[in-house]
Amino acid sequence: MSGTSSNLCISSKKVEGTNVYNPNGDKLGSIEDVMIDKRSGHVRYAALEFGGFLGMGTDRYPLPWSMLTYDTNLDGYVVPIAKAQLDNAPHYPQGEYPAYSDDYGRKVNDYYGVL
């Protein structure tokens, strides 16, 4: 099976750095990290690197993985949000990580209206 391409799995290294767009095709940022649930093994969040200038002063915005859709034409992920919606979204500074507890997960999911 080596050397073949699959739509079923992708390495986290290939996800990290992938651009994220809104439905209008405006670039919001890129994926800096993926957060995996230790118990289920499912990807829960993609940490969107957003803001700042030339990678400095950027914050991380956890987006529920279920919100991301891969668009082959853009070679990136599309999320149904506008840049302005990120203004009040849960986020954290580069180099810091929140405690991804059930409470924090509910806060993120509630903000984006994800069950």
Summary of the structure (lengths in Angstrom):
residues: 115
radius of gyration: 14.2
end to end distance: 36.1
largest distance: 44.9
contacts: 275
relative contact order: 0.18
helix: 21%
strand: 32%
